[in-house]
Amino acid sequence: MLDPNELVYDDRGLLPAIVQDATTNEVLMLAWADAEALRRTLESRTTWFWSRSRQEYWNKGATSGNTQRVREVRYDCDKDAVLMLVDAAGPACHTGENSCFYRSLSEPGEQ
């Protein structure tokens, strides 16, 4: 297992964390994590992120109840992004949508 400190972070100490439903494979959300957020995620088996706007850690679902139980955390070939496979207890998006990716820039089937 790779130590979170061995991942490649940007100049702010962050990397993108993609959250995907482990059962349906639906991409639920994108957030930002640093080594400490990843350590908290691995220890608690729930998703933790760094809020760039509030400048603080947040545990998804701590206030809404829409928690994400982590099954696995993977990292990409460049070690600069992670994929969190989760069991979600409710919608991921603050709008109430299941996924934050519910809007489209193009019509379905367009190329």
Buried (B, 14 or more C-beta within 10 A) or exposed (E): EEEBEEBEBEEEEBBBBBBBBBEEEBBBBBBBBBBBBBBBBEEEEBBBBBEEEEEEBBBBBEEEEBBBBBBEBEBBEEEEBBBBBBEBBEBBBEEEEBBBBEEEEEEEEEE
